[in-house]
């Protein structure tokens, strides 16, 4: 994660406990877009989140999914899935870690990425959702990746499906097309 985005304090490779809501910057990125103002202004709310009293559902989209980490709580769609952290993670996973700073056709890698290894030739909503899911896990303090949301774990399968389902809705055709054009930019 540190190669995708800088954090202060810096992240330790093998220390997931210091991530998630235990880290001041990462906690803000993981809080739901609708609750970010509360996170910013209310110490008691931050305490409840850290203690697990306040939890988030898979469809409570976190701030890291939004362009410049900025959210309009009255309209959650502008900037959705357009964040720099997603772009950089997409490049790292799909093209290869050496392509983190690239975008579009200018991105180059020294080793084959998952897209080339799996004959993926186009960016899709499922591939963006997959990267969003990996980024969420990378930011979290959860020690092991587990798709279900049992035992206090985040529901990664539900998170992935909620993004795919939202943008797969027939009422979202224009927004989906615009988002994919932007990603191919």
C-alpha positions, 0 to 999 in steps of 0.5 A: 500500500505504501507504494500506491499512496504515502501515509503518515505514519508510514505503513509497516509491511507486516503490521496490519494492526496499525492499519484500518481505523487504527490509522488516522489517514486510513481510517478516514479513507475507510469510513463511509462517504455518508459518515466522513463529516462525522469522522472528521468532526466527532472524536466519540464517533471515531472511538465507536468506529475503532471499537467496532460499535459503529460498523459499515455495510458493503454498500456504505461506500468508503471515501477512498473510492472517490476522486480526491477523497472528496464526497458530496453526502447529498449525491454520492455518485460524482467522483465515484470509482475515480480515485488515484489510489484505485488507478495506481492499484489497478496498474500495480495488479493488472499491468504490474507493480512497475507500472504504478505511476502510469495511466492508459496506454502510456503505462508500461511494466517490466513483468507481465501483470494479471491482465496480460497473464489472463488475456484481459484486453479491456477495463470493466466494472468487475475489474474495477470492483475487484481492485476496489475490493483488494484496496479495501482489504489492503487498507484494513486491519483485517489480517486475512482475506475472507469473502464473507462478513461473519465474525466481525469481518468485512463482507468483501463479497458483498462489497464487490457485488454491490459495486457491480450491481450498482453500476450494472443497473439499467438506470446507470448506463450513461454513468457506467459508460462515462466511468469506463471512458474515464478509466480508459482515458 
